[in-house]
Amino acid sequence: MLTCSHPDGRYAPGELLVGTWQLAEVPREGMSREEIQGVEVSVLWYTEGKGDEDLAVHFFQRWNAARLEEIDVTTPQPFQTELPYSPLTYQGHLLRIRWCLRLRLFLADGRDLVTELPLTLSSARDAAEIAPRDLQ
Amino acid sequence: MNGSSARPENPFSSRRTRPGALPYRSSSAESLSEKGSEKGSDPLRQGAKTSAIDVPPQGRTPFQRGSETCSEETGVVTGPLIERIMARRRTAIIGPHGSGKTTLLATLCRQLESGIAPPRTLTLAFHNDQSQAMHRGRLRAALEVAQRDRIGLVIVDGYEQLRWLARCLLNRHQRRWGYHLLVTSHRPLRSFQTIHHTSAERHVAERLLAQLLERYPAQEEAITARFPAAWDRCGGDFRKLWSLLYDDFERLIGNARGRETPRENSSLNCSGR
């Protein structure tokens, strides 16, 4: 499970994103604790639309098997990153820019499981909330 | 979780329809195991038995499989093709633009990687938006790698993009170092064994369309109704088909409100070789 500090997933440029991940059920059905070889959390943007695609990872953190042994993966594991000022979330006809928080779980048999939480990086919402504070 | 203003993902975006994101589908299992295709037979017309290589689309449901290593793929249809690739030194997949050559290659590569003793593989893709000088430069660099790393199989997607000189360079190198060479091309090639012909068929497109629209019940009927016109316009080119339907989908969800792209121009945005 992935969570971030803003339940609606909307962030302002430069804002601090604080999040947590946790595995609700370990072992899951057919999956033992030892099967989990690693967990990766990333904050990234990608384009969606026609033609070529683009993608960039803004934040990346990996918990390898040894690290996972030291923590309780069923409790929230925190991470944080300061979001950049661009590119902002964009929704056009030919192109969209989407941000997301991605958790990738690597299993011993070579498979990996992915879950994503969509984010919005936009200055519009924050004009009222961020700008006055910044201007002081 | 996202803001309410977020538009749904367009099911015909490159992310969903690029080679490898969609499964390679063939209407006949025999088509992929027949011996040779030099006679130009259309494998998709060779029988009603339906089989498909089903790779899950790269959607974003929670905890999906991320690395298409599905058992449905394993050796069911592509096995004979792989055997023939590895039994000969030079093989080719032939088909018109947008008929699924690159998609089939992506499927074969996954199959090769999941095999017991996969050959070391080097894949090169050549596009028509690159200069011949760039092609030759990339080819030379790749051949050095093939030689140094003792590559067992070199795959060249878009062989027809290479001019005579570059082809000579590649063929001479292959003869000298003896690796397997698999290429895609629009036309049959001398000295290459054609192992499969790809072609875009309407019923295959309809099945892929249904798969792409699985998660879009609200738009399914309207887009399906627009499919015949798009199919007629695409001329058997899947890339163009998805591009046309992309625009239709955008119009449908109102994303292009007030600045609709003229239908005549939509195909210009098709990426391809």
Interface residues (C-beta under 8 A of the other chain):
Chain A: P7 D8 G9 R10 Y46 E48 G49 K50 G51 D52 E53 Q91 G92 H93 L94 R96 R104 L105 G110 R111 D112 L113 V114 T115 E116 L117 P118 L119 T120 S122 R125
Chain B: M1 N2 G3 S5 A6 R7 E9 N10 S13 S14 R15 R18 R60 P62 F63 Q64 R65 G66 S67 T69 S243 Y246 E250 N255 A256 R259 T261 N269 C270 S271
